[in-house]
Structure formats: C-alpha cells, structure tokens
Amino acid sequence: MPKPHQGPAESDPAIRVRALEAILTEKGLIDPKALDALVDTYESKVGPRNGAKVVARAWVDPAYKQRLLSDATAAIKEFGFSGLQGEDMVVVENTPDVHNLVVCTLCSCYPWPTLGLPPVWYKSAPYRARAVSDPRGVLKEFGTELPETVEVRTWDTTAELRYLVLPERPPGTDDMTEDQLAELVTRDSMIGVTKAKAP
C-alpha cells in the first residue's frame, strides 16, 4: 500500500533549526511569535526600506542618481547603509527600453544592508537557473510582462559584487514626496522581478 504524500523532505539544517527552536521554546527561552516578528522585520521591513530610501532619493535628486549609478557603494553609504554583504555595490537602472533582473547563480549572494534577508525563492535552484535561461518566463511568473521591444538584462551577483535595480519611477507620481515615493518601492522591484507601481 503506498504511503500518503507528506510533501518535500526538509533538509538536515532545517530539521535541526526546528528542533532547536522547539527546545528553546519549551524551556521558555524564546517566544516563537517574537522570533517570527524579528525575521519578518529583517526580511520585509528594515532591509527593503533601506533600499527604498535610496531609490526614492534617486527619483527626486538627479545629482544623487548620477552618484548612485557611477559609484553605488559610496552613494548608498551616504545613507549609512554599508558593511557586510554590501561592501561593493552596483546599481543598474530600469528604463523604458531596458529591464534588469538580479540573480546569484552560484548560491544566494544578496545586498543585505539595502534589501535585508533574501527571500526563499531567490535562493532556490529553479530561480537561479531560470533567471538566466528564461528571464522573461520568470518575470511573467511574478506578473511582470514586458513588450518584446524591451531588452531584459540579467546580472549575476557574486560574493565580491552585489547588484541593486533602480526601478523606473511610476507615472503619475510627480506630486509625491520622497517619503511617499519610498513606500512604492518593494524588495522585488529592487531585485527586478516586478516594477514599482503607483498607489
């Protein structure tokens, strides 16, 4: 008799992490909800909010945008965002003619100071392979469909060099403040799998 499907098997490190978390929770040393909130903060709030501030400044300040495109590491450091995993940065700009997509084909190199923790899908083998072999297909799965006239460029992040996409400023946002613009910028738009959108 076949066994019921139990889903994909967890990796040894994932099993160990779950066991350790269970023991620490049982002993009252950690609160799982607090731990989830902490991970969520770094995954979707603090890190991506840093990058969003950089993007919004580039949208409103042409001189800053020029500095960002010519020496991203120094321009990002103006905000105080630097350090491990963000020492050497390059910013690539999306335009009406070019759309940029970032991947790390070898592992999961990622600009932590500006984007926080990498999403699970970014580290997955299918994304790492298909972002290079079928970037338009990957973009479509994220809901980003581009005309054939738009060139898609894939940038391979390494341990030495990390990329950040400067998304196109959404139309109809001319009256928005820099802080309001930063709210439109998502982690995914700075990786290049989506576009920044007006509210």
C-alpha positions in Angstrom: 0.0 0.0 0.0 1.5 3.4 -1.0 2.4 5.9 1.8 0.4 9.1 1.9 2.3 12.1 0.3 4.0 14.1 3.0 5.4 16.9 0.9 9.0 17.7 0.2 11.5 16.4 2.8 13.2 19.1 4.9 17.0 19.5 4.7 19.1 18.4 7.7 19.8 22.1 8.7 16.1 22.9 8.6 15.3 19.9 10.8 18.0 20.9 13.3 16.8 24.5 13.3 13.2 23.4 14.0 14.4 21.0 16.8 16.5 23.8 18.4 13.6 26.2 18.2 11.2 23.7 19.8 13.7 23.1 22.7 14.3 26.8 23.3 10.5 27.5 23.2 9.8 24.6 25.6 12.4 25.9 28.0 10.8 29.4 27.7 14.0 30.9 26.3 12.4 32.3 23.1 9.0 33.3 22.1 8.2 31.9 18.6 6.0 34.9 17.8 8.8 37.4 18.7 11.2 35.3 16.6 8.8 35.4 13.6 8.4 39.1 14.0 12.1 39.6 14.1 12.6 37.6 10.9 9.8 39.5 9.2 11.3 42.8 10.2 14.6 41.9 8.5 13.0 40.1 5.6 10.4 42.7 4.6 10.8 45.9 6.5 14.2 47.1 7.7 16.3 45.9 4.8 14.0 46.7 1.9 13.0 50.0 3.5 16.7 51.0 3.3 16.9 50.3 -0.4 13.6 52.1 -0.9 15.0 55.2 0.6 18.0 55.0 -1.8 15.6 54.6 -4.8 13.3 57.4 -3.8 16.2 59.8 -3.4 17.5 58.8 -6.9 14.0 59.5 -8.3 13.8 63.1 -6.9 17.5 64.1 -6.9 19.3 63.9 -10.3 22.7 64.6 -8.8 22.3 61.8 -6.3 21.0 59.5 -9.1 24.2 60.2 -11.0 26.4 59.4 -8.0 24.4 56.2 -7.4 24.9 55.0 -11.0 28.6 55.9 -11.1 29.6 54.7 -7.6 26.8 52.9 -5.9 28.8 51.9 -2.8 29.7 55.5 -1.9 26.2 56.8 -2.7 24.4 54.2 -0.6 26.9 54.8 2.2 25.6 58.4 2.3 22.5 56.9 4.0 24.7 54.9 6.4 23.9 51.6 4.7 27.1 49.6 4.3 29.0 46.8 5.7 29.0 43.0 5.4 27.3 41.8 2.2 27.1 45.4 0.9 30.8 46.4 0.5 30.8 46.6 -3.3 27.5 47.6 -4.9 26.5 48.3 -8.5 23.1 49.9 -9.3 21.6 49.2 -12.7 18.7 51.4 -13.9 15.5 50.2 -15.5 14.3 52.3 -18.4 11.5 52.1 -20.9 13.9 50.2 -23.2 15.8 48.0 -20.6 14.6 45.9 -17.7 17.2 44.5 -15.3 17.0 41.3 -13.2 19.3 40.2 -10.4 20.2 36.6 -9.5 23.1 34.8 -7.8 23.6 31.7 -9.9 26.0 30.0 -7.5 24.3 30.5 -4.2 22.4 33.4 -2.7 24.7 36.5 -2.6 22.5 39.4 -1.8 22.9 43.0 -0.6 21.8 42.7 3.0 22.3 46.3 4.1 19.9 47.6 1.4 17.5 44.6 0.9 17.5 42.7 4.2 17.3 39.0 4.1 17.0 37.2 0.8 13.6 35.7 0.0 13.4 31.9 -0.1 12.7 31.9 -3.8 15.8 34.0 -4.5 17.9 31.1 -3.1 16.0 28.4 -4.9 17.7 26.4 -7.7 14.9 26.9 -10.2 15.1 30.7 -9.8 18.9 30.7 -10.0 18.8 28.7 -13.2 15.8 30.1 -15.0 16.6 33.8 -14.3 19.5 33.2 -16.8 18.0 30.8 -19.2 14.4 32.1 -19.3 14.3 35.6 -17.7 11.0 36.6 -19.4 9.4 33.4 -18.2 10.5 34.2 -14.6 9.3 37.7 -14.9 5.9 36.6 -16.2 5.5 34.3 -13.1 5.9 37.4 -10.9 3.3 39.2 -13.0 5.7 41.3 -15.0 5.1 41.1 -18.7 7.3 43.2 -20.9 6.9 44.0 -24.6 9.4 42.2 -26.8 11.0 45.6 -27.6 12.2 45.8 -24.0 15.7 44.3 -23.5 16.0 42.1 -20.4 19.4 42.1 -18.8 20.3 39.5 -16.1 23.0 40.4 -13.6 24.8 37.7 -11.7 25.7 38.8 -8.2 28.8 37.3 -6.6 30.5 37.3 -3.2 32.6 40.3 -4.4 29.9 42.4 -6.2 26.2 42.8 -5.5 23.6 44.5 -7.7 20.5 46.6 -6.9 17.9 47.5 -9.5 16.9 51.2 -9.7 13.2 50.7 -10.8 11.5 53.1 -13.1 9.6 55.8 -11.3 5.9 55.1 -11.8 4.0 57.5 -13.9 1.6 59.9 -12.1 3.8 60.3 -9.0 5.2 63.8 -9.8 3.4 65.3 -6.8 4.6 62.7 -4.3 7.2 63.4 -1.6 10.4 61.4 -1.3 8.9 59.5 1.7 5.7 58.7 -0.2 7.8 57.5 -3.2 9.8 55.2 -0.9 6.5 53.5 0.1 6.1 52.5 -3.6 9.4 50.7 -3.8 9.4 47.0 -2.9 12.2 44.4 -2.4 11.0 42.6 -5.5 11.2 45.8 -7.7 14.8 46.3 -6.5 15.7 42.7 -7.5 13.9 43.3 -10.8 11.2 40.7 -10.8 8.5 43.3 -10.5 8.1 47.0 -11.2 7.4 49.8 -8.8 3.7 50.8 -9.1 1.8 53.9 -8.3 -0.8 53.6 -5.5 
